[in-house]
Amino acid sequence: MSDAEVIVVGAGLAGLMCATTLQRSGVDVMVVDGADEVGGRIRTDVVDGFLMDRGFQVLNPAYPAVQQHIDVDALGLQMFGSGAGVLREDGLAVLADPLREPEHILDLLRSGLLDPSELVALGRWALPSLGPVSWLTSGDDSTRAESMASVGLTGPLRRVVDAFVAGVVLEDDGSTSNGFTQLLMRMFALGSPGLPQRGMRALPEQLADRLYRPVRTGVTVDAVGESGAGGAEVAVGGQSLRADLVVVATGASAADDLLDIPAPRMKGVVTDWFTMDEAPTDLDMLIVDGRRAAGPIKNTALVTAAAPSYAPPGKHLVQTSVLMADGTGPVDLAHVRAHAAEMYGVETDAWEHVHRHEVHHALPSQDAPLQIRKPMQISAHVIACGDHMDTASIQGAMVSGQRAAQGYLRRRTQQP
């Protein structure tokens, strides 16, 4: 007797997407997760009325999987401006999309970053991201640093792009696949990111709410494997749950522990959250450090300039994100405050520190050459999915879960 036709281990985006896809085709699905709520790495903590996502995260509604499967209107998405503030040696410049942010055209012209030769080099580097996706997923691939250098993108504008990308892919050495980087740049070109009214947790919660069987949280899975009687089983607290198929939709490290599959290198980030009574800026965009001698903060934002719901009335909320280097502890809070003071041009000693998130496994590395589709079949009745099996993004997680479900449905229709 089976406990469900399919058991999904992990209630992150990949697992929830897999489960909802299977359910639409009439499959009885059970989802289990060791955490106390759904979401995987997408979690929102609430402290004293402030919403703080674990590691600064945003949702880009341009992702095809989001457009197809998520009711974005129901999320109440609050949009950031299309562009970025850039700290330079002589102050803060604003680089904004002149079509989406026409009020910042003069700021753009005054930025001092529109050198014609660099703009040509940037155009040469960015052009593939505006063409067919196949341009980015086939053929030769190199690291981001190698690709930028090959087109002569080496000056101040390069530092701005590096600073912006570092906060997205969580590395500042240019080692990420250029194809993957340009896939992300394509999404930024097609849409502006935002934050749901209730925090990023609203995204996985929307998927979980569609399941007939509520997700079983707080369930620690000890092992996954084939069943001697056919099908597969999940060992939970000395008992076994049986199913025709088990989908392991955990993070990369947990999947390695359960299935002994190689896990990619994981990258970490430290996000600090500060509140203050007076807003340090009116800019509703990310701010990055484009100086030669940049500080530790890779990006910061006055979150409440775009998403007022993230703070109680009359309060403002700033996030700062710093990369977590291998073998070293997080950057001292005083150092973060000092760098934030430079980036905003205000004193930060009176800012109240609300919370710090240390996310050690925030994002799988995406090394060159880019391999988008990794084999998912582990054994006859066990499949793995997740962003570590696709692209390290919300899009990749959702597509991976859908692929896992579709593979099982094809097999199911072929059975006599």
Protein Blocks (a to p, Z undefined) as FASTA:
>chain_A
ZZbfbdcehjbfklmmmmmmmmmnopacddddfbfbehijaccddeehiacdehiadddf
kbmklmmmpcfklnopacddeddddddfkbccddddfklmmmlmmmmmmnopacfklmmm
mmmmmmmmmmcfklmmgcjdddfklmmmmnopabfmlmmmmmmmmmmnopaehpacfklm
mmmmmmmmmpccdddfkojklmmmmmmmmpmbacdehiacfbdcddfkgpjdddeehiac
ddfbdcdfbdfklmmmmnopacdddddddddddddfbdfbfcfcdcddfbfbdcfblbdc
dfklmmmmlpcehiacddddddddehiacddfklmmmmmmmmnopafklpccfbdcddfb
lbccddddddfbacfbfblmbccedjklmccdfklmmmmmmmmmmmmmmmmmmpZZ
